[in-house]
Amino acid sequence: MTGQNGGGLAERVMRAVAPEDDTVLWAMLKPVFRAGDTYAIDPAISRADALAFWCGGTHSAFVLEEGGQALGSYYICPNQQGGGAHVCNCGFITAPDAQGRGVARLMLDHALQEARRRGFRAMQFNFVVETNSRAVALWQANGFDVVGRLPEAFHHPDQGFVDALVMYRHL
């Protein structure tokens, strides 16, 4: 994705995360992980471990920029190995000052295209916290179905035990 986003705004570019992105990536990950209300990640996770989680292993991470400023990031990876490797999984994060600007939607569009390009046949979100209403609404608006509900599987810091959703979409 490269091009003007209309209205004379700066160009938005999606690119692979590079080692020099560690500082800006941590600036996006830290407040979300510390809040502890959307990811099943230890809120006290270290910078090194958070970056290793986001960019390591089988994860391929991307960053969306506008005028050189990082707006968000996502990773894509096989959801399982072997017989389940045809289904991918993704994680998304939006910079705090970029929320409400269509960043997650742009990253999802890119992720769906990238998934098809890589030969995946479906995308699955394994653990969507039900109280993350913006994410649930975006995924559903883009063809994801709730295929499973894990009762009280997430301990929300303010709302106590809440359900986690498994969401799935064929590509």
C-alpha positions as CSV (number, residue, x, y, z in Angstrom):
1,M,0.0,0.0,0.0
2,T,1.5,3.2,-1.1
3,G,-0.2,6.4,-2.1
4,Q,-2.1,9.5,-1.0
5,N,-4.9,8.9,1.4
6,G,-6.8,12.0,0.1
7,G,-7.1,15.6,1.1
8,G,-3.4,16.3,0.6
9,L,-2.4,14.2,3.6
10,A,1.0,12.6,3.8
11,E,1.6,9.3,2.0
12,R,0.8,6.1,3.8
13,V,3.3,3.3,3.3
14,M,3.1,-0.3,4.6
15,R,6.5,-1.9,4.9
16,A,8.3,-4.7,6.7
17,V,9.5,-3.9,10.3
18,A,13.3,-3.3,10.4
19,P,15.6,-3.5,13.4
20,E,15.7,0.3,13.5
21,D,12.0,0.3,14.2
22,D,12.5,-1.2,17.7
23,T,12.0,2.1,19.5
24,V,8.9,3.2,17.7
25,L,7.5,-0.3,17.8
26,W,8.0,-0.5,21.6
27,A,6.3,2.9,21.9
28,M,3.2,1.4,20.4
29,L,3.4,-2.0,22.2
30,K,4.2,-0.8,25.7
31,P,1.0,1.1,26.5
32,V,-1.2,-1.6,25.0
33,F,0.6,-4.5,26.8
34,R,0.8,-2.5,30.1
35,A,-2.9,-1.8,30.0
36,G,-3.5,-5.5,30.0
37,D,-7.0,-5.2,28.6
38,T,-6.7,-6.6,25.0
39,Y,-3.7,-9.0,24.7
40,A,-3.1,-12.1,26.8
41,I,0.4,-10.8,27.5
42,D,2.0,-10.3,30.9
43,P,1.6,-6.5,31.4
44,A,5.1,-6.4,32.9
45,I,6.7,-7.9,29.7
46,S,10.1,-6.4,29.1
47,R,10.9,-4.4,26.0
48,A,13.1,-7.2,24.6
49,D,10.5,-9.9,25.2
50,A,7.7,-7.8,23.7
51,L,9.8,-7.1,20.5
52,A,10.8,-10.8,20.3
53,F,7.1,-11.8,20.6
54,W,5.9,-9.3,17.9
55,C,8.8,-9.8,15.4
56,G,10.2,-13.2,16.3
57,G,9.7,-16.8,15.5
58,T,7.3,-17.4,12.6
59,H,5.9,-13.8,12.8
60,S,6.5,-11.4,9.9
61,A,5.8,-7.9,11.1
62,F,4.8,-4.8,9.2
63,V,4.5,-1.1,10.1
64,L,2.2,1.4,8.6
65,E,3.7,4.9,8.3
66,E,2.3,8.3,7.2
67,G,4.9,11.0,6.5
68,G,7.5,8.9,8.3
69,Q,5.4,8.5,11.5
70,A,4.5,5.0,12.5
71,L,0.7,4.7,12.8
72,G,0.4,1.0,13.6
73,S,1.9,-2.4,13.2
74,Y,0.7,-6.0,12.6
75,Y,2.3,-9.4,12.3
76,I,1.2,-12.4,10.3
77,C,2.2,-16.1,10.9
78,P,0.9,-19.6,10.5
79,N,-1.7,-20.3,13.1
80,Q,-0.5,-23.8,13.5
81,Q,2.1,-26.0,12.0
82,G,1.7,-29.1,9.8
83,G,-1.9,-29.8,8.8
84,G,-3.0,-26.4,10.2
85,A,-0.3,-24.3,8.4
86,H,-2.8,-23.1,5.7
87,V,-4.6,-20.9,8.3
88,C,-2.8,-17.7,9.4
89,N,-3.0,-15.7,12.5
90,C,-2.3,-11.9,13.0
91,G,-1.9,-9.4,15.7
92,F,-2.6,-5.7,15.3
93,I,-1.6,-2.6,17.2
94,T,-2.4,1.1,16.6
95,A,-0.3,4.0,17.9
96,P,-2.3,5.8,20.6
97,D,-2.4,9.1,18.6
98,A,-3.5,7.3,15.5
99,Q,-6.6,5.6,16.8
100,G,-9.9,6.4,15.0
101,R,-8.1,7.2,11.7
102,G,-8.8,3.9,9.9
103,V,-5.3,2.5,10.7
104,A,-6.6,-1.0,11.8
105,R,-8.7,-1.2,8.7
106,L,-5.8,-0.4,6.4
107,M,-3.6,-2.9,8.2
108,L,-6.3,-5.6,8.0
109,D,-6.7,-5.0,4.2
110,H,-3.0,-5.4,3.8
111,A,-2.9,-8.5,6.0
112,L,-5.7,-10.1,4.0
113,Q,-3.8,-9.5,0.8
114,E,-0.6,-10.6,2.3
115,A,-2.3,-13.8,3.6
116,R,-3.6,-14.6,0.1
117,R,-0.2,-13.8,-1.4
118,R,1.5,-16.3,1.0
119,G,-1.0,-19.0,0.1
120,F,-3.1,-19.1,3.3
121,R,-6.6,-20.2,2.9
122,A,-8.1,-18.6,6.0
123,M,-7.3,-16.2,8.9
124,Q,-8.1,-16.9,12.5
125,F,-7.9,-14.8,15.6
126,N,-7.5,-17.1,18.5
127,F,-8.2,-14.9,21.5
128,V,-10.2,-11.7,20.9
129,V,-11.2,-10.2,24.2
130,E,-14.9,-9.6,24.0
131,T,-14.7,-6.2,25.6
132,N,-12.4,-5.0,22.8
133,S,-15.5,-3.9,21.0
134,R,-13.8,-1.9,18.3
135,A,-11.7,-4.9,17.2
136,V,-14.7,-7.3,17.3
137,A,-16.8,-4.8,15.2
138,L,-14.0,-4.4,12.7
139,W,-13.4,-8.1,12.3
140,Q,-17.1,-8.8,11.9
141,A,-17.5,-6.0,9.4
142,N,-14.8,-7.7,7.4
143,G,-16.3,-11.1,7.2
144,F,-15.0,-12.8,10.4
145,D,-17.4,-15.0,12.2
146,V,-17.3,-15.9,15.9
147,V,-16.7,-19.6,15.8
148,G,-15.9,-20.1,19.4
149,R,-16.4,-18.5,22.8
150,L,-14.1,-19.2,25.7
151,P,-16.1,-18.4,28.8
152,E,-14.3,-16.1,31.3
153,A,-10.9,-17.0,29.7
154,F,-9.5,-13.5,30.1
155,H,-9.0,-11.6,33.3
156,H,-9.7,-8.0,32.4
157,P,-8.0,-5.5,34.8
158,D,-11.3,-3.5,35.2
159,Q,-14.1,-5.9,34.3
160,G,-13.0,-9.1,35.8
161,F,-13.3,-12.4,34.0
162,V,-14.6,-11.9,30.5
163,D,-15.0,-14.1,27.5
164,A,-12.5,-14.5,24.7
165,L,-13.7,-15.1,21.1
166,V,-12.2,-17.2,18.4
167,M,-12.9,-15.5,15.0
168,Y,-12.4,-17.0,11.6
169,R,-12.6,-16.0,8.0
170,H,-12.0,-18.0,4.7
171,L,-9.8,-16.2,2.2
